[in-house]
Amino acid sequence: MAPPFEPPRDIWKVNQSLQLDEHLDGDRDPRWVDTEAARGEYSLNLLCKALGVDRAQRRLTAPERGYYLFCGHRGCGKSTELRRIVHELDHKALYYVVFADAAQELDVNNLRYPDVLLHLASKLIARLASDNIRVESVYLDKLQDWFTERVEKTEKTKEFALEAKAGAKANVGLPFLASVFAHISTAFKTNTTHKDELRHTLRNHFTDFSEGFNQLITVAEDRKIGIGRRILFVVDGTDRLGGVDAQAFFMADVHQLQQVLGMFVYCAPVNLTYEGNNVGQNFNSIFRLPMIKVANRDGSRHEEGYTAMRDMLHRRAAPELFDAGVADRLIAHSGGHPRDLLRLLMNAFKHAEHDRFDDASAHRAVRELATDYRRILRSDDYQLLASIDADTPPRSGSERTRELLYNLALFEYNDYNFYRRSHPVIRTTQEYAAAQPDVTDSDE
């Protein structure tokens, strides 16, 4: 039996253990905090119901297929929440979940739909093989034919195909496909030359590939062997896509994504759903993970949010390391953003004069984070943010508002009946204070 979890009781150990891009493995990690109630109008039940899952009865009544977006601010806890979903739904009475993290397993700075779909096929094949699931070769023929006829016999990818086959321990079946598709996934992460060639091959012969992938999904779902009643693909990391890349993946190429018939959840950038491009029409539903509320719309304190954030903070640094009021100061200035709470804690460590987080170090931590945001803001952003905070945003600010959401200068709270507020550290700046009279004048 594992010993009970103890947070670090030394600020040097606190700093050593902090990682801004670390994703917790859902409720399996002792540092995980249930933030569902702290996010206001938000419930995981909405996504589960869309996926046909009765959580109370552990029962699945899923549609034939569905394509869903799960979005929210970077660092708000989407990856941790997705992993929680994976653990809960990966059950023999529910789903056989295939999880992929595009940010870790692919090149998210150069990502296209062929990379993701080929990688998902690789992940499914690898899991079936690892679980010793026997699939008759006849049900794998189309995928194997796509490789041999379209990759192996195409001049530009012939050399790659020979390399992929050289590492295979068999010539047919799941072991062969597992080895070949693993080689393809590696190429998409590391090899620019083969990546472009493979993308081209998939685009030119996409129907062959999608038919083979669909055949594998169908036969895997039809087997009554206790691996889950349906297959669910959950893709994290695609929220890192921005601008043109996000438009290409979620808009221009959505038809190709949906040629693979099944249940899919893709992580998406929060600003994409406000592009005025009807992205919602391309997916069955959009589910948003709002920021944790440390303040209500009227500015009053939201106790559930403070409780969750304080719990989150104290699982990374023991409560006795904080002078009175310091933890709440860091929480208030994080705006309910988990990653920025950790950034503030890291900043406070740098400025702590003693072996404690005192008020002076917290003050400097806030000022340092505010400086980071000042570097990404334009001079006219402060008036726009002040207007939004006063619930009087100008219509002309819509495009820039989306950029501020993406850059985390602006937070969104509540899933429905949502509202937005500027990052609290921005409100500590002289530029924001100077914008206040402009807001007041515009209301008169």
C-alpha positions as CSV (number, residue, x, y, z in Angstrom):
1,M,0.0,0.0,0.0
2,A,1.4,3.4,-1.0
3,P,2.1,5.9,1.8
4,P,-0.3,8.8,2.1
5,F,0.6,11.8,0.0
6,E,2.6,14.6,1.6
7,P,3.1,17.9,-0.1
8,P,6.7,19.4,0.0
9,R,7.4,21.2,3.2
10,D,10.5,23.0,1.9
11,I,10.2,25.8,-0.7
12,W,13.2,24.5,-2.6
13,K,11.5,21.2,-3.0
14,V,8.3,23.0,-4.0
15,N,10.2,24.8,-6.8
16,Q,11.9,21.6,-7.9
17,S,8.6,19.8,-8.3
18,L,6.7,22.5,-10.2
19,Q,6.2,21.8,-14.0
20,L,3.9,24.2,-15.9
21,D,3.2,21.8,-18.7
22,E,2.6,18.7,-16.6
23,H,-0.7,17.0,-17.1
24,L,-2.1,15.1,-14.1
25,D,-3.3,11.6,-14.8
26,G,-6.8,12.6,-13.7
27,D,-8.0,11.5,-10.2
28,R,-5.2,8.9,-10.1
29,D,-2.7,11.6,-9.2
30,P,-2.8,12.6,-5.5
31,R,-2.4,16.3,-6.5
32,W,-5.7,16.2,-8.5
33,V,-8.5,18.4,-7.2
34,D,-12.1,18.0,-8.3
35,T,-12.9,21.5,-9.7
36,E,-16.2,20.7,-11.3
37,A,-18.3,22.7,-8.8
38,A,-15.7,25.4,-8.7
39,R,-16.2,26.2,-12.4
40,G,-19.7,27.5,-11.9
41,E,-22.1,26.4,-14.6
42,Y,-20.3,23.4,-15.9
43,S,-20.8,19.6,-15.7
44,L,-19.0,16.7,-17.1
45,N,-22.4,15.0,-17.4
46,L,-23.1,17.0,-20.5
47,L,-20.3,15.4,-22.5
48,C,-21.0,12.0,-21.0
49,K,-24.6,12.2,-22.1
50,A,-23.6,13.2,-25.6
51,L,-21.4,10.2,-25.7
52,G,-24.4,8.0,-24.6
53,V,-23.1,7.3,-21.2
54,D,-25.3,6.9,-18.2
55,R,-22.7,7.5,-15.4
56,A,-25.0,6.3,-12.6
57,Q,-25.9,3.0,-14.2
58,R,-22.6,2.5,-16.0
59,R,-24.6,2.0,-19.2
60,L,-23.9,2.9,-22.8
61,T,-26.5,3.9,-25.4
62,A,-24.3,5.6,-28.0
63,P,-25.2,7.0,-31.4
64,E,-23.7,5.5,-34.5
65,R,-21.0,8.1,-34.7
66,G,-20.3,11.6,-33.3
67,Y,-17.6,14.2,-33.5
68,Y,-17.2,16.5,-30.5
69,L,-15.0,19.5,-29.5
70,F,-13.7,20.0,-26.0
71,C,-12.3,23.4,-25.6
72,G,-11.1,25.9,-23.0
73,H,-8.2,28.2,-22.2
74,R,-4.6,26.8,-22.4
75,G,-3.6,25.7,-18.9
76,C,-7.2,25.6,-17.5
77,G,-7.1,21.9,-16.9
78,K,-8.4,20.4,-20.2
79,S,-5.7,17.8,-20.5
80,T,-6.2,16.6,-16.9
81,E,-10.0,16.6,-17.4
82,L,-9.7,14.6,-20.6
83,R,-7.5,12.0,-18.8
84,R,-10.2,11.8,-16.1
85,I,-12.8,11.1,-18.9
86,V,-10.6,8.4,-20.4
87,H,-10.2,6.6,-17.1
88,E,-13.9,6.8,-16.3
89,L,-15.2,5.7,-19.7
90,D,-12.6,3.0,-20.5
91,H,-14.7,0.2,-19.2
92,K,-16.0,-3.1,-20.6
93,A,-19.6,-1.9,-20.2
94,L,-18.8,1.4,-21.9
95,Y,-15.9,2.3,-24.3
96,Y,-12.6,0.9,-25.4
97,V,-10.8,4.3,-25.3
98,V,-8.0,5.1,-27.7
99,F,-6.2,8.2,-26.3
100,A,-3.7,10.3,-28.2
101,D,-1.7,13.4,-27.1
102,A,-0.8,15.2,-30.3
103,A,1.4,17.7,-28.4
104,Q,3.6,14.8,-27.1
105,E,3.3,12.2,-29.8
106,L,3.2,14.3,-33.0
107,D,4.7,17.6,-34.2
108,V,2.0,20.0,-33.1
109,N,3.9,22.9,-34.7
110,N,3.4,21.2,-38.1
111,L,0.2,19.2,-37.8
112,R,-2.4,18.2,-40.4
113,Y,-5.3,15.8,-40.5
114,P,-3.3,12.9,-42.2
115,D,-0.9,12.9,-39.2
116,V,-3.7,12.6,-36.7
117,L,-5.8,9.9,-38.5
118,L,-2.8,7.7,-39.3
119,H,-1.6,8.1,-35.7
120,L,-5.1,7.1,-34.3
121,A,-5.1,4.0,-36.5
122,S,-1.6,3.2,-35.1
123,K,-2.8,3.7,-31.6
124,L,-5.9,1.4,-32.1
125,I,-3.8,-1.3,-33.8
126,A,-1.2,-1.1,-31.1
127,R,-3.7,-1.4,-28.2
128,L,-5.5,-4.3,-29.8
129,A,-2.2,-6.1,-30.3
130,S,-1.1,-5.3,-26.8
131,D,-4.4,-6.6,-25.4
132,N,-3.9,-9.8,-27.4
133,I,-7.1,-9.2,-29.3
134,R,-7.1,-11.6,-32.3
135,V,-8.5,-10.0,-35.5
136,E,-8.8,-12.2,-38.6
137,S,-6.5,-11.1,-41.5
138,V,-9.5,-10.7,-43.8
139,Y,-10.6,-7.7,-41.7
140,L,-7.1,-6.1,-42.0
141,D,-6.7,-6.6,-45.7
142,K,-7.9,-3.1,-46.7
143,L,-5.4,-1.4,-44.4
144,Q,-2.6,-3.7,-45.4
145,D,-3.5,-3.2,-49.1
146,W,-3.4,0.6,-48.6
147,F,0.1,0.3,-47.3
148,T,1.4,-2.2,-49.9
149,E,-0.4,-0.7,-52.9
150,R,-0.3,3.0,-52.0
151,V,2.8,3.5,-49.8
152,E,5.1,0.6,-50.8
153,K,4.5,1.0,-54.6
154,T,4.7,4.8,-54.7
155,E,8.1,5.9,-55.8
156,K,8.5,8.7,-53.2
157,T,7.5,6.5,-50.3
158,K,9.0,3.2,-51.4
159,E,12.2,3.6,-49.4
160,F,10.2,4.5,-46.3
161,A,8.0,1.4,-46.8
162,L,11.0,-0.9,-46.9
163,E,12.3,0.7,-43.7
164,A,8.9,0.2,-42.0
165,K,8.7,-3.4,-43.1
166,A,12.2,-4.2,-42.0
167,G,11.3,-3.7,-38.3
168,A,8.2,-5.9,-38.5
169,K,8.3,-9.3,-36.9
170,A,5.6,-10.7,-39.2
171,N,4.3,-10.1,-42.7
172,V,0.6,-10.0,-42.0
173,G,-1.9,-9.4,-39.2
174,L,-2.0,-7.0,-36.3
175,P,1.7,-7.4,-35.3
176,F,2.7,-6.4,-38.9
177,L,0.3,-3.4,-39.0
178,A,1.3,-2.4,-35.5
179,S,5.0,-2.2,-36.5
180,V,4.3,-0.4,-39.8
181,F,2.0,2.2,-38.4
182,A,4.2,2.8,-35.4
183,H,7.0,3.6,-37.9
184,I,4.6,6.0,-39.7
185,S,3.7,7.8,-36.4
186,T,7.4,8.2,-35.7
187,A,7.9,9.7,-39.1
188,F,5.2,12.3,-38.5
189,K,6.9,13.4,-35.4
190,T,10.5,13.5,-36.5
191,N,11.0,13.2,-40.3
192,T,9.9,16.2,-42.3
193,T,10.7,14.6,-45.7
194,H,8.7,11.4,-45.2
195,K,6.0,13.3,-43.4
196,D,5.2,15.4,-46.5
197,E,5.3,12.3,-48.8
198,L,3.0,10.3,-46.5
199,R,0.6,13.2,-46.3
200,H,0.5,13.4,-50.0
201,T,-0.1,9.7,-50.4
202,L,-2.9,9.7,-47.9
203,R,-4.6,12.6,-49.5
204,N,-4.5,11.0,-52.9
205,H,-5.8,7.7,-51.7
206,F,-7.8,8.7,-48.7
207,T,-10.8,6.6,-49.5
208,D,-8.7,3.4,-49.5
209,F,-7.3,4.3,-46.1
210,S,-10.6,5.4,-44.5
211,E,-12.4,2.2,-45.7
212,G,-9.6,0.1,-44.1
213,F,-9.8,2.1,-40.9
214,N,-13.6,1.9,-40.8
215,Q,-13.4,-1.9,-41.3
216,L,-11.0,-2.3,-38.4
217,I,-13.3,-0.2,-36.1
218,T,-16.4,-2.1,-37.1
219,V,-14.9,-5.6,-36.5
220,A,-13.3,-4.5,-33.2
221,E,-16.6,-3.1,-32.0
222,D,-18.5,-6.2,-33.1
223,R,-16.4,-8.5,-30.9
224,K,-18.0,-9.6,-27.6
225,I,-14.8,-10.1,-25.6
226,G,-15.2,-7.5,-22.9
227,I,-13.0,-4.7,-24.3
228,G,-15.8,-2.1,-24.3
229,R,-18.9,-2.0,-26.4
230,R,-17.7,0.8,-28.6
231,I,-14.4,2.5,-29.5
232,L,-13.9,6.1,-28.4
233,F,-11.0,8.2,-29.8
234,V,-9.9,11.1,-27.5
235,V,-7.4,13.5,-29.0
236,D,-5.6,16.0,-26.7
237,G,-3.1,18.6,-27.8
238,T,-4.9,19.8,-30.9
239,D,-5.9,22.9,-28.9
240,R,-2.3,24.1,-29.4
241,L,-3.1,24.8,-33.0
242,G,-3.5,28.4,-33.8
243,G,-4.5,30.7,-36.7
244,V,-4.3,29.1,-40.1
245,D,-3.4,25.6,-38.7
246,A,-6.5,25.5,-36.5
247,Q,-8.7,26.7,-39.4
248,A,-7.3,24.0,-41.7
249,F,-7.7,21.2,-39.2
250,F,-11.1,22.0,-37.8
251,M,-12.7,23.7,-40.8
252,A,-11.1,23.0,-44.2
253,D,-10.3,19.4,-43.5
254,V,-13.3,18.4,-41.3
255,H,-14.8,16.3,-44.1
256,Q,-11.8,14.0,-44.1
257,L,-11.8,13.8,-40.3
258,Q,-15.4,12.6,-40.4
259,Q,-14.8,10.0,-43.1
260,V,-13.6,7.8,-40.3
261,L,-16.8,6.6,-38.7
262,G,-16.8,6.5,-35.0
263,M,-16.9,8.5,-31.8
264,F,-14.3,11.2,-31.5
265,V,-13.5,14.0,-29.0
266,Y,-11.0,16.6,-30.2
267,C,-9.4,19.2,-27.9
268,A,-9.8,22.7,-29.6
269,P,-8.6,26.2,-28.9
270,V,-11.2,28.3,-27.1
271,N,-11.1,31.2,-29.5
272,L,-11.9,28.9,-32.5
273,T,-15.5,28.7,-31.4
274,Y,-15.9,32.4,-31.7
275,E,-14.5,32.9,-35.1
276,G,-17.8,33.5,-36.7
277,N,-17.0,30.6,-39.1
278,N,-19.8,28.2,-37.9
279,V,-17.3,25.6,-36.6
280,G,-20.2,24.3,-34.5
281,Q,-22.0,23.2,-37.6
282,N,-19.1,20.9,-38.4
283,F,-19.3,19.0,-35.1
284,N,-22.1,17.5,-33.1
285,S,-21.5,19.6,-30.1
286,I,-18.9,21.9,-28.5
287,F,-18.1,21.4,-24.8
288,R,-16.3,24.2,-22.9
289,L,-14.2,23.8,-19.8
290,P,-14.6,27.3,-18.2
291,M,-12.0,28.9,-15.9
292,I,-12.3,28.2,-12.2
293,K,-14.3,31.0,-10.6
294,V,-12.6,32.9,-7.9
295,A,-14.9,35.9,-8.3
296,N,-18.5,36.1,-9.4
297,R,-19.7,38.3,-12.2
298,D,-20.4,41.2,-9.7
299,G,-16.8,40.9,-8.3
300,S,-17.8,39.1,-5.1
301,R,-15.7,36.2,-3.9
302,H,-16.7,32.8,-5.1
303,E,-15.9,30.5,-2.2
304,E,-16.0,27.2,-4.1
305,G,-13.4,28.5,-6.5
306,Y,-11.1,29.7,-3.7
307,T,-11.5,26.3,-1.9
308,A,-10.5,24.4,-5.0
309,M,-7.6,26.6,-5.9
310,R,-6.3,26.6,-2.3
311,D,-6.5,22.8,-2.2
312,M,-4.6,22.8,-5.6
313,L,-1.9,25.1,-4.1
314,H,-1.5,23.2,-0.9
315,R,-1.0,19.9,-2.7
316,R,2.1,21.5,-4.2
317,A,3.3,23.4,-1.1
318,A,2.4,22.6,2.5
319,P,0.1,25.2,4.1
320,E,2.7,26.2,6.7
321,L,5.0,27.6,4.0
322,F,2.6,30.5,3.4
323,D,2.3,33.6,5.6
324,A,-1.2,34.7,6.5
325,G,-3.1,35.9,3.4
326,V,-0.4,35.0,0.9
327,A,-2.1,31.9,-0.6
328,D,-5.3,33.9,-1.1
329,R,-3.4,36.8,-2.8
330,L,-1.8,34.3,-5.3
331,I,-5.2,32.7,-5.9
332,A,-7.0,36.0,-6.5
333,H,-4.4,37.2,-9.0
334,S,-4.4,33.9,-10.9
335,G,-8.0,34.6,-11.9
336,G,-8.7,30.9,-11.4
337,H,-6.2,29.8,-14.0
338,P,-4.3,26.7,-12.6
339,R,-1.2,27.2,-14.7
340,D,-0.9,30.8,-13.8
341,L,-1.3,29.9,-10.1
342,L,1.8,27.7,-10.5
343,R,3.6,30.5,-12.4
344,L,2.8,32.9,-9.5
345,L,4.1,30.3,-7.0
346,M,7.3,29.9,-9.0
347,N,7.7,33.7,-9.2
348,A,7.2,34.0,-5.4
349,F,9.9,31.4,-4.8
350,K,12.4,33.5,-6.8
351,H,11.6,36.6,-4.6
352,A,11.3,34.9,-1.2
353,E,13.9,36.3,1.2
354,H,13.4,33.4,3.7
355,D,12.2,29.9,3.6
356,R,8.6,30.9,3.3
357,F,6.2,32.6,0.9
358,D,5.7,36.0,2.4
359,D,3.6,39.0,1.4
360,A,6.6,40.8,-0.3
361,S,7.4,37.8,-2.5
362,A,3.7,37.4,-3.5
363,H,3.6,41.1,-4.4
364,R,6.7,40.8,-6.6
365,A,5.3,37.6,-8.1
366,V,2.1,39.4,-9.2
367,R,4.1,42.3,-10.6
368,E,6.4,39.9,-12.6
369,L,3.5,38.1,-14.1
370,A,1.8,41.4,-15.0
371,T,5.0,42.4,-16.8
372,D,4.8,39.2,-18.9
373,Y,1.3,40.1,-20.0
374,R,2.2,43.8,-20.7
375,R,4.6,42.5,-23.3
376,I,1.9,40.9,-25.4
377,L,-0.7,43.7,-25.1
378,R,-1.2,46.6,-27.5
379,S,-1.9,50.1,-26.1
380,D,-5.5,49.9,-27.1
381,D,-6.1,46.5,-25.5
382,Y,-6.4,48.1,-22.0
383,Q,-9.5,50.1,-22.9
384,L,-11.0,47.0,-24.6
385,L,-10.3,44.9,-21.5
386,A,-11.7,47.6,-19.2
387,S,-14.8,47.8,-21.3
388,I,-15.3,44.1,-21.1
389,D,-14.8,44.2,-17.3
390,A,-17.5,46.8,-17.2
391,D,-19.8,44.7,-19.3
392,T,-19.8,47.3,-22.1
393,P,-17.6,45.8,-24.8
394,P,-17.5,47.6,-28.1
395,R,-18.7,45.6,-31.1
396,S,-15.5,46.5,-33.0
397,G,-13.4,44.6,-30.5
398,S,-14.6,41.1,-31.5
399,E,-11.5,40.1,-33.6
400,R,-9.1,41.4,-31.0
401,T,-11.2,39.8,-28.2
402,R,-10.6,36.4,-29.7
403,E,-6.8,37.1,-29.8
404,L,-6.9,38.1,-26.1
405,L,-8.8,34.9,-25.2
406,Y,-6.1,32.9,-27.0
407,N,-3.3,34.9,-25.3
408,L,-4.9,34.4,-21.8
409,A,-5.2,38.2,-21.3
410,L,-9.0,37.5,-21.1
411,F,-10.7,34.7,-19.3
412,E,-14.1,33.2,-19.8
413,Y,-16.2,31.9,-16.9
414,N,-19.3,29.6,-16.9
415,D,-20.1,27.1,-19.6
416,Y,-23.5,28.7,-20.4
417,N,-24.6,32.2,-19.3
418,F,-20.8,32.9,-19.7
419,Y,-19.1,36.1,-19.1
420,R,-15.5,37.4,-19.5
421,R,-13.0,39.2,-17.4
422,S,-9.5,40.5,-17.9
423,H,-6.6,38.6,-16.2
424,P,-6.4,40.1,-12.6
425,V,-2.7,40.9,-12.9
426,I,-3.4,43.1,-15.9
427,R,-5.8,45.1,-13.7
428,T,-2.8,46.0,-11.4
429,T,-1.0,47.9,-14.2
430,Q,-0.8,51.6,-14.7
431,E,-2.0,51.2,-18.3
432,Y,-5.2,49.5,-17.2
433,A,-5.8,52.2,-14.5
434,A,-5.4,54.9,-17.1
435,A,-8.0,53.2,-19.3
436,Q,-10.7,53.5,-16.7
437,P,-11.7,57.1,-17.4
438,D,-12.2,56.2,-21.0
439,V,-14.7,53.5,-20.0
440,T,-16.5,55.9,-17.7
441,D,-16.7,58.6,-20.4
442,S,-18.1,56.2,-23.0
443,D,-21.0,55.3,-20.6
444,E,-22.1,58.8,-20.0
